[in-house]
Amino acid sequence: MNLLAYQIFVDRAVTVGLAILVSFLAAGLTLVLIYLIIIYLRLKKREEISLEMATLEVRLPKENEIKIDAAEQMFASFTSLKKSGAFSFLDLNDVISFELVGKKAEIRFYVSAPNRIIDLVEKTVYGYYPSADIKKVDEPNIFDEKGKVVFGAIRTKELYMPIKIYRDLATDPLSAVTSAFSKIGDNEGAVLQVLIRPASDGWKKQGKSYVSTTKKNEANPEKATFKTDPKVLERIDDKCSRSGFETTIRFVVSSPNKDMANSHLSNIKTALSQFNSDLNSFTGVKHLFKGSFMIDFIYKFFPVIDPPFFKSISILSTDELATIFHFPNKTIETPHIQWLKAKTAPVPSEVLGTEGTYIGRGYFRGVKRPVSIGFEDRRRHVYIIGKTGTGKSVLLQDMAIQDIRAGHGVCVMDPHGDLIDEIVKYIPPERAEDVIYFDPSDTERPMGLNLLEAKTEDQKHFITTSIINLMYKLYDPQRTGIIGPRFEHAVRNAMLTVMCEPGSTFVEVVRILSDPKYVQEILPKVQDPIVRRYWTDQIAQTADFHKSEVLDYIVSKFGRFVTNKTMRNIIGQSKSTFDFRNCMDEGKILLINLSKGKLGEENSSFLGLVLIPKILVAAMSRQEIPEEKRRDFFLYVDEFQNFATPDFATILSEARKYHLNLTVANQFIGQMEEEVKNAVFGNVGTLIAFRVGVTDASYLQREYQPVFGESDLINIERFHTYMKTIVDNEPVDPFSVNMTKDLKKMKTQANDKIATAIIQLSRLKFGRPRELVEAEINQRARL
């Protein structure tokens, strides 16, 4: 080869070499560019996922017995979230965050996930923790503006080597972890964050390769320098046989001073060190920038890359994850854990779609369903029980307002006055003319209430019996003999005598017991020979001493209501201002304000006790009209034990056919007499229980078992109830109802100006000037 040919060859070789080099450089740069693009897309995707995260708070009953292996199965279910396909490497697996958050006197458990899978996550948790209560909540915040923040993160040293799991530990490992959080004080907070996403199978291959290589080497005498414990290989093999998750564990503490923050951080690290084994252990993760770590923590970012010297990702099997994070059961005695105090139960399908009086929303496992009591089922009456301040009166108010707006006739008896004052604010202007606002404390324009008004002989005897029952309720509730047969006999004859004269009132009852001349004046008008003989034979032949002994005693009981001017101006009017029968037939709104603070407890009780029988008499008088023409009338009585006599028991058992529908409320079952209690639980179709005391819970659990127990009834939240009702006269299983949000909305609809106008209209329409009333009473009673 000549020199020229050689030079041409070299030139061509160099050119080709340079071309190859340039090609390799271009390919390398292209791969780097593609890699950087993939990293960028992953970072962008990570940010999008983070912004779509939803947070769930998980609470369980303290007495639950769910074991740790339930969490293991729960984590195993999340392997289904693993992305697959030819280009799955370009996408990110969904991240789920499990967090334990501690603040002063509270430790809570949270789960966060992207919105598109949050329902799946929630259902999965419910699947393994069926007694849990899970609610969507705002992201918990532990930070204080003036607080000092310290943080840390840990990872395992080896991917496939096992750490200690719950089967290796003598006690539930959650006890030590939660104990570290129980020491959090004022203006402090701490979070243990465990981020997981399904891992590829590369770590399993490494682990299995290690096991097989070790076994192979140990089988070869030339290579077997020492013998590995078979149990070690079994543990590695066991981990590799399970599903694995890429895991990042972080913890953050905020405290007023750095020393306290570091102390809490050290406690958390110590609690997590219990998982270190002889094969694998946790080590701290290095961080270059505090700001970068806090952004990753707050936004729940999973590392996109895991570079050497700064690795933060561990591979944990399902049983290892369950060991580090699971929900507590009854074996955990750490204080301040926010347990689920009361269970929930779903609304039965029979109740769904029922139209009628809206009660609230049934709630169970995040599903809310409107709950109403059907119109027909309201005729079987409603009983509401609960401690003061739990929501009873507000529910009464809501139900009454619905009935008023629906055009129904309504009567509300309130021994406090607050319920009435609220209801009147919601009455539509078009129903203002229907309102009778009976306020006995209005002394300037008193309304008349003649207790002795009766249209038939049967009504006279019923009223007489009611007054006698009233006296027992007021003065001898235990039937000790203070009110006895002689008292009954005298009162019965005195009242039947007075009622022979139309327009006679309670004032005349007192007068006939103390004025012999009045007896002689009225006796000719008495037609009943038995009543006449009481005066002509029995009283006339009784010595003055014994006569005064009986009659004066009765006068002392009745007289206190006549000598009180406020009461006298009401019960002393010969004609009642309003007729209960007309109120029922015409659908009036009768609001009875029996405020104990204004009237006194005895006067309030007295009026309530005489009004109940008058309402019952009016209802029973509807017997004369066909049932289909009897207009439904709704009677609400708050703290009804104040007015509960045997007449009340009669209403519960008999009033339904007269279309008098009761809704009654009180605080304690023990406030009711045995006869009334039996009538309540034997006749009401709907039982609504707010939070109650231990004694009542013991009694009520018989009504709610097996769905709810004594502990649930004692611990149910304010404005939450347990409801047991009927649908088409058939009982359904008890369920839970939440009234909170619905009741807040009502407050925006109140109208104080209309309320004032309605009350004033009722005063002018039904009240009478005090001077005129007193003049008539004085003239008739010769006071």
C-alpha positions, 0 to 999 in steps of 0.5 A: 500500500502506497503512502497516499492510500494509507493516508486515505485509510487513516482519514476514513478511519478517523472520520468513522471513529469520530462519527461513532463517538459523536453518535455515542455522545448523541445517544448518551445525551438523548438518554440523559435528556429522556431521563431528565424528561421522565424525572420532570414528568414524575415531579409534575405528576407527584405535585398533581397527586399531592394537591388532590390528596384527601384525608380521612380520620379513623376512630375505633371503639375502645373495646374493639378486639381487632388484631394486628393481622387485620392491618396486614391484610389491609396493606396486602389489599393495596397491592392492587394499586400497582401500575402495570403495562408497557409504559407503567415506568413513566407513571407513578404508583399512587401513594397512601399516607398513614399518619399518627398525630399527637397534640395536647391530650389527643392522639389521632389516626389519619389516612390520606390518598388521592381523591380518585382512590380515596373511596377505595381506601376507605372501603378497604379500611372498613373491610378489615375494621368494620366497627371503625368510624371514618370521616373526611377531615381537613389536613391536621396541622401541628404547627404553631407560629412561634414553635420550633420544628425538628424532624427526622426520617428513617430507612432500613439498612437492607431492602430484603432483610426482615425487621422485627414484626409483631409476632416477635414482640411480647406486647403490641408495638403501638403501645410504645409509639403512642406513649411517645405521643401521649407526652405532647403538651401545650402548643406542641404537636407531633406526627409520624408519617408512613408513606407507602406505594406498591414496590416492583419485584426486584427486591424479592429477586435479590432476597431469593437470590441471596437465599439460594446462593447461600444454600448453594455455597453452604452445600459446597464444602470448599465454599462453606466457610461458616453455616448460616442459621436456617431460621435466618434464611426462613425469615428472609424467604418469608419476607420475600414471599409477601407483597412489598411496599416502598416506604418512607417514614418521617416524623416531625415535632413542633414545640415552643422550645427546641429542647422539648422538641428534641426530647419528643423526637428522641422518644419517637425514635426510641419507640421505633427502635423496637423494630430493629432486628439482628438482620436489619435495622432502621438508620437515620436519613440524611437531608441537605435542606430543611426546607426541602424535607418540610415540603416533602412532609407537608405535601406527602411527596414520595422521593422520585429518585433515591440517590446513594448517600441520601437514600430514604426508601425502605422496602417493607412487607405487609406484616412489617408495615402492620407492625409499624402502623395499625389502628388500636384495639382494647389492649392499647391503654395509652391515654388521650387516644381519640376512640370512637365513643359511640357506634353508628348504624345504617338507615334501614332500606324501609326508611329510605324514601319515606316522606313526612317529618324530616329528622336529620341525616342517617350516617354510616361509613361516610354515607348520609341519607335523609331520614323522615317519619311518615305521616301515618307513623307519627300517629303512633307518637314520638318519644325523645330522651336525652340529657340537657343540652344534647339537642332534644328541644332543638329537634322538637322545634324543628319538627313543630316548625315543619308541621306549622309550615305544612299547615297542620294544627299544632300545640306546643307546651313548654315549661321553660319558654325558650322553645316557644320563643324560638318556634314563633320566629319561624311561623310564616306570616300567612299563618299569623292569624292561626296563632294563639300564644298563651303566656300566663305571665302576661298580667296586663291581658290575661287569657281565660282558661276555665278548667271546669268547662264541660259539655257532657256529664262524662266530660264533667266526671273526666275533668273531676278525675283529672283534677284529683290526679293533678293533686296526687301529682303535686302533693302526694306523688308517692301515694303516701296518704296525704291525698286520700279517699276522704280528700277525693270524695270531697273534691269530687262532690264539690266540683260536680256541684259547682259544674251544675252552674254554667260558667263556674270556675275554680274560684267557685270550687274554693268558695263552695268549700269555705262558704256554707251560704254559697252551698245553699244557694247552688244546691237547688240546681244540683240534679244528681241525687248522690251529689245532693245527698253529700251536702244534705246528709254527709256534710250536714251531719258532720261535726264542725270540727271534722268538717273543717278538718277535711274542707279546710285542708282542701281549701289550703291546697286549692286556695293557693292558686286562687289567691295568686292574682296572676293565676286567678285572672286566668282560671277565674274567667268564666269562659275560656279564651280558646276552645281546644276542640276548635283548635284541633278541627281548624288547625290552629297553632297553640303555643303554651308558654309555661315558663317556670322562671316567670310563673313559679314551678308550682303554677307552671306544673298546675297549668300543665297538669290541667291543660293535658286533660282538657286536650284529651277531652277535646280529642275524645269529643271527636268521636262524634265525627267519622275518623277520616274527617278528623284533622290531625293535630300535633301535640308537643310537650317538652319536659313532659314528666312535669305534666304526666299523670295517668291521663297522659298514659290514656293519651298515648294509648287512646289518642291515635284514633282521634288523630291527636299525635304526641311528640314528648321529650324529657331527660330521664326515664326515672322522672316518669311514674311507672304507669306512664313509663309503661305507656310510653314504651308500650305505645310510642312508635318512634323512640329517639335517644340522645346521650343519656346517663348510665341508668337510662342507658341500661334500660334503653339498651333493651330497646336498641340491642343488638345494634347499639349498647349501653356504652353507645347511648352514654357516649353518643355525640351532641346533636346525634341520636339513635332512632328506633321507628316504624314504617307502615306500622312495622318496626325496623332496626335502630340506626344513627342520625346526625342533626348538626348541619341541618339545625345550623341552617335553620338559624338563618331563617328566623324572623324576630320582627314577625315573632313580635308581631304575632305575639302582639296580635295574639294578645290583642285578639285573645287576651282581655284587659286585666281591670275588666277580668278582675272586676268580673271575677270579684263580682261573681265570687263576691270577693 
